[in-house]
């Protein structure tokens, strides 16, 4: 049965997902989001410092709280502008457009649509996380318009002998004017609130991406890809879900600053520290299980995989046992992380642990990460440990079966 399921995933499910993962637009979005992630982390750290839940600390920094929030405002507060440049830069490389030109034109187009002048001042509301989807769409538009004009030679060509940097500047003049007239005409003349319309259009998907079903679907598809040797997190979590999850994170941060209840549960650190504990598939306990195995191969593998797993890296387990293309481990790979998602979501929803608003490096050890991501809720660290043990209990019988099989093979080799 396991072999039939594995073959079905490998032949029917994996190919279209591989094609999606190689799509130029999805790749550009994924690379752009990865490039701006340090801004989320840096801004979140300053937000955590300013709002750490400790009365003595709060009184100490109260006079400096507004100053501490300046780095947050200039990172997370305008993160969509950074994202527009990053996505435009990445897409331009794949679409035969000069990367720097693509990035600059994308940032300019987004700025014209999302940050209009109001009474002589820039309205920066959409430059934060609410503008993420608009930044992505406008970046694609800017690069494709530039590519179309270049392809049809609707550019200013300088004579030979002109320095390349100067020639490149003149070549971008026509795309600049076209994009300015287009975006300025839509927002200023037609008075269309494009970011507002985009937010309304994506609202149903945003709601769906913050439901108890979302982490289950993400986990099952992600681990199905891992089973056939494809980096599932890179395709599903980073490439597809991250625009929604980062938007949720930004909304939580804005609510935290305003002293209001945080609206979202499923945010990037929720996945990092509740679902992928010890790496994709929630395998933090697996190295400890391997250390108790009778098979020499698995027993030696245990200590080698422990330290990487603590920091969220489980490729040594996936490829060392191996679990990849091993039908025995398909079921626990599909179930463990998904079950963690359901439990963590429901526990958070009923208020037994705090919601997350701090972005941290995914390699932060999970209990520490969940504690910090919730702003210092010790119950989140306890939940992470409980989830790791539950996932370990799911893997245990399958590892034991595999261990017996390898012991028999080792005996046969000695005979």
Buried (B, 14 or more C-beta within 10 A) or exposed (E): EEEEBBEEBBEEBBEEBEEEBEEBBBBBBBBBBBBBBEBBBBBBBBBBBBBBEEEEBEEEBEEEEEEBBEBBBBBBBBBBBBBBBBBBBBBBBBBEBBBBBBBBBBBBBBBBBBBBEEEEEEEBBBBBBBBBBBBBBBBBBBBBBBBEBBEEEEBEEBEEEEEEEEBBBEBBEBBBEBBBEBBBEBBEEEEEBBBBEBBEEBEEEBEEBBBBEBBBBBBBBBBBBBBBBBBBBBBBBBBBBBBBBBBBBBBBBBBBBEEEEBEBBBBBBBBBBBBBBBBBBBBBBBBBBBBEBEBEBBBEBBEEBBEBBBBBBBBBBBEBBEBBEBBBBBBBBBBBBBBBBBBBBEBBEEEEBBBBBBBBEBEBBBBEBBBBBBBBBEBBBBBBBBBBEBBBEBBBEBBBEBBEEBBEEBEEEEE
